[in-house]
């Protein structure tokens, strides 16, 4: 008998209004495992594997949660190193797990079926970004900087189909960030190319959110690790890059943007060469400056500038950037 509703593997679909909900039994099983993990008792490898299996299954219907999976997978990796040693969930993983709990609990009410991912449309806005890192040399098995401060940074430009540049955002790396600051693994920020490129990548969405609301945007970058990082919503070996990728993830969701990140070979087009030159003051020509004279050059968010002065693995930064975006939108609404 034909029907417009039905339950498949614990998911109840409605084909008339294109919505879905979890069955009470499936929802309770997932929430029970989440609550057990959040009790602050040591978690076994088997329990964590079962929990992540349920979450990955749930994520098929709630792809937004992909952005909150990295810390939980990292915790699982720690358990795998010592399978016989249960561990307590760390603070960041517990915070992300609460996001999952809220999402699962929300399935009491019907939710829209997620759209199938599609290639960029002809109406998409295109941005090309590039970032320049410091030059380091090895001295007694330790890399030290050999660089002129105040010269390098990141740049993003917006290109129209006719080649007109209508947007440009640039950031210059502070001296401490470029030459001295190191992350939690004692790696110099100045040569963490994935982190540097992701900062350049997100410049449009954190500086002109009022223009990008509800739009489809294509972000082109010459670092393939950034492309894979966006696809996974994080990188296992670079927490700072993962933090900025999360910022792009949650801000684009808030703005209703569809984001495509694609690889473009370094300096393979005139626009890519321009972005490369703009990432260094010494290579920015007077001709480049004249081309940018009519382009929008918005301010940089204060949370980003503060982080660059004192960089660290700050998982609260994405929400700070989101609040800055919300303030920018309120400012433009009242103009």
C-alpha positions in Angstrom: 0.0 0.0 0.0 1.4 3.4 -0.9 2.3 5.7 2.0 3.8 9.2 2.4 5.4 8.3 5.7 7.6 5.4 6.8 10.4 4.4 9.2 13.8 3.1 7.9 16.4 2.1 10.4 14.8 4.2 13.1 14.4 7.3 11.0 10.8 8.3 10.2 10.4 10.1 6.8 7.6 12.2 5.5 7.7 12.6 1.7 5.0 15.3 1.6 6.8 18.0 3.6 10.4 16.5 3.1 11.1 16.1 6.8 12.4 13.4 9.1 12.5 12.5 12.8 14.1 9.9 14.9 12.0 7.1 16.5 11.8 7.5 20.3 13.7 4.2 20.7 16.6 5.3 18.5 16.8 8.8 20.0 16.8 7.3 23.5 19.6 4.9 22.7 21.8 7.7 21.3 21.1 10.0 24.3 21.7 7.2 26.8 25.2 6.7 25.4 25.9 10.4 25.3 24.8 10.9 28.9 27.0 8.0 30.0 30.0 9.6 28.3 29.4 12.9 29.9 29.2 11.5 33.4 32.9 12.1 33.8 33.5 8.4 34.4 36.4 6.7 32.5 35.2 5.6 29.1 36.4 2.3 27.6 37.4 1.9 24.0 34.4 -0.3 23.2 32.0 2.3 24.7 33.6 5.1 22.7 33.5 3.1 19.5 29.8 2.3 20.0 29.0 5.9 20.7 30.8 7.2 17.6 29.1 4.6 15.5 25.7 5.9 16.6 26.8 9.5 16.1 28.2 8.8 12.6 24.9 7.1 11.7 23.0 10.1 13.0 25.2 12.6 11.1 24.0 11.2 7.8 20.8 13.1 8.4 22.4 16.1 10.2 25.6 16.9 8.2 26.1 20.2 10.1 27.4 18.0 13.0 30.4 17.0 10.9 32.0 20.2 12.2 31.9 18.8 15.8 33.4 15.4 15.2 37.2 16.1 15.2 37.7 16.3 19.0 35.7 13.1 19.6 37.8 11.3 16.9 41.0 12.6 18.5 39.8 11.2 21.9 39.1 7.8 20.2 42.7 7.9 18.8 44.0 8.3 22.3 42.0 5.3 23.5 43.3 3.2 20.6 46.9 3.8 21.7 46.2 2.2 25.0 43.1 0.0 24.5 43.1 -1.4 28.0 43.2 2.0 29.7 39.8 3.8 30.0 40.0 7.6 30.0 37.7 10.5 31.0 36.4 12.7 28.2 38.4 15.9 28.0 36.7 19.3 28.2 36.6 20.2 24.5 35.3 16.8 23.5 32.7 17.0 26.2 31.6 20.4 25.0 31.3 19.2 21.4 29.4 16.1 22.6 26.8 18.4 24.2 26.2 19.9 20.8 25.4 16.4 19.5 23.1 15.8 22.5 21.1 19.0 21.7 20.8 18.0 18.1 19.6 14.5 18.9 17.1 15.9 21.4 15.7 18.3 18.8 14.6 15.4 16.6 11.4 15.2 18.6 10.1 17.8 16.1 10.4 17.2 12.3 13.6 18.4 10.6 14.2 19.1 6.9 15.9 16.4 4.9 19.4 17.7 4.0 20.0 18.6 0.3 22.3 16.5 -1.8 25.7 18.3 -2.3 25.9 19.8 -5.8 28.7 21.5 -7.8 28.9 25.3 -7.7 26.2 27.2 -9.7 26.8 30.0 -12.2 25.7 32.5 -9.7 28.4 31.7 -7.1 30.8 34.4 -5.9 34.4 33.5 -6.3 37.3 34.4 -4.0 41.0 33.6 -4.4 43.3 33.7 -1.3 46.9 33.2 -0.6 49.2 33.4 2.5 52.9 33.9 2.9 54.9 32.2 5.7 58.2 33.0 7.3 61.6 31.6 6.1 63.2 29.4 8.7 66.7 27.8 8.9 67.8 24.9 11.0 70.3 25.6 13.8 71.3 22.7 16.1 68.3 20.7 15.1 65.9 23.5 15.8 64.2 25.8 13.2 64.7 29.5 13.8 63.3 32.4 11.7 65.3 34.3 9.1 62.8 36.9 8.1 61.9 40.6 7.9 58.9 41.3 10.1 56.0 43.4 8.9 56.3 42.2 5.3 54.1 39.1 5.0 50.5 38.2 5.6 47.4 36.8 3.8 45.1 38.3 1.1 41.8 37.4 -0.4 40.3 39.0 -3.5 36.8 38.7 -5.0 36.6 38.2 -8.8 33.6 38.9 -11.0 33.2 36.9 -14.3 34.4 39.9 -16.3 37.6 40.0 -14.3 36.7 43.0 -12.2 38.1 42.9 -8.6 35.4 44.1 -6.3 36.7 42.9 -2.9 40.0 42.7 -1.2 40.9 41.9 2.4 44.5 41.7 3.6 46.1 40.9 7.0 49.7 41.4 8.0 51.2 38.9 10.4 52.4 40.5 13.6 56.1 40.0 14.4 55.5 37.7 17.3 53.1 35.5 15.3 55.4 35.2 12.3 58.7 34.8 14.0 58.4 33.6 17.6 55.0 32.1 18.5 54.7 28.3 18.7 51.7 26.0 19.1 51.0 23.3 21.6 53.3 20.9 19.7 56.2 23.5 19.7 55.7 24.1 15.9 56.3 27.7 14.7 53.1 29.4 13.6 55.1 31.3 11.0 55.7 28.1 8.9 52.3 26.4 9.6 51.2 26.8 6.0 47.7 25.2 6.5 46.9 27.5 9.4 48.1 30.6 7.4 46.2 29.6 4.3 42.9 28.9 6.3 43.1 32.4 7.8 43.3 33.9 4.3 40.5 31.6 3.1 38.0 32.8 5.7 38.6 36.6 5.2 35.5 37.2 3.0 33.0 35.5 5.3 34.2 37.3 8.5 34.6 40.8 6.8 31.6 41.1 4.5 28.9 38.8 5.9 26.1 41.2 4.9 27.0 40.6 1.3 27.4 36.9 1.5 24.2 36.1 3.3 22.3 33.4 1.5 24.9 33.2 -1.3 26.9 30.4 -2.8 30.6 31.1 -2.5 33.6 29.4 -4.0 36.9 29.8 -2.1 40.0 28.9 -4.1 43.3 28.2 -2.4 46.7 26.7 -3.5 47.0 24.5 -0.4 45.5 21.0 -1.0 45.5 20.3 2.8 43.0 23.1 3.3 40.7 21.5 0.7 40.8 18.2 2.5 40.5 19.9 5.8 37.3 21.7 4.8 35.9 18.4 3.5 36.6 16.8 6.9 35.8 20.0 8.8 39.2 19.8 10.5 42.7 18.4 10.3 44.1 15.9 12.8 47.5 17.4 13.1 46.8 21.1 13.1 44.4 22.3 15.8 44.7 26.0 14.9 43.7 25.3 11.3 40.8 23.2 12.6 39.7 26.1 14.8 39.5 28.4 11.8 37.8 25.8 9.7 35.2 25.4 12.4 34.7 29.2 12.3 34.0 29.0 8.6 31.7 26.1 9.2 29.5 27.7 11.8 29.5 31.2 10.3 28.5 30.0 6.9 25.7 27.9 8.4 24.5 31.0 10.3 24.6 33.1 7.1 22.9 30.4 5.1 25.9 30.2 2.7 26.8 27.2 0.6 30.6 27.1 0.7 32.8 25.3 -1.9 36.6 25.1 -1.3 38.7 24.1 -4.3 42.4 23.8 -5.1 44.0 26.1 -7.6 47.7 25.5 -8.5 50.0 28.2 -7.1 50.3 31.3 -9.4 48.5 29.4 -12.2 46.2 32.3 -13.2 46.6 36.1 -13.2 44.2 36.3 -10.2 46.2 33.7 -8.3 49.4 35.7 -9.0 47.8 38.9 -7.8 46.7 37.2 -4.5 50.2 35.9 -4.1 51.7 39.4 -4.6 49.2 41.0 -2.2 50.3 38.6 0.6 53.6 40.4 0.7 54.1 44.1 0.9 57.4 44.0 -1.0 55.8 42.3 -4.0 52.6 44.5 -4.1 53.1 46.8 -7.1 51.7 50.2 -7.8 49.7 48.6 -10.6 48.2 46.2 -8.1 47.3 49.1 -5.8 45.6 50.9 -8.7 43.5 47.9 -9.5 42.3 47.6 -5.9 41.5 51.3 -5.6 37.8 50.7 -6.4 37.5 47.4 -4.5 35.8 47.1 -1.1 38.4 46.8 1.6 36.6 46.1 4.9 38.0 46.1 8.4 39.4 43.0 10.0 37.5 41.5 13.0 38.9 42.3 16.4 38.8 38.7 17.6 41.1 37.7 14.7 43.6 40.6 15.4 43.6 39.7 19.1 44.3 36.0 18.3 47.2 36.9 16.0 48.8 38.9 18.8 48.5 35.9 21.2 48.0 32.8 19.2 47.0 29.5 20.9 44.6 26.6 20.4 41.5 28.6 21.4 38.3 26.6 20.6 36.2 29.6 21.7 37.5 31.7 18.8 34.9 30.5 16.3 32.1 31.7 18.5 33.9 35.0 19.1 34.2 35.5 15.3 30.5 34.5 14.9 29.5 37.2 17.5 31.6 39.8 15.5 29.8 38.7 12.3 26.4 39.2 14.1 27.5 42.7 15.2 28.5 43.5 11.6 25.1 42.5 10.4 23.3 44.6 13.0 25.4 47.6 12.1 24.5 47.3 8.4 20.8 46.7 9.2 20.6 50.0 11.1 22.4 52.0 8.4 
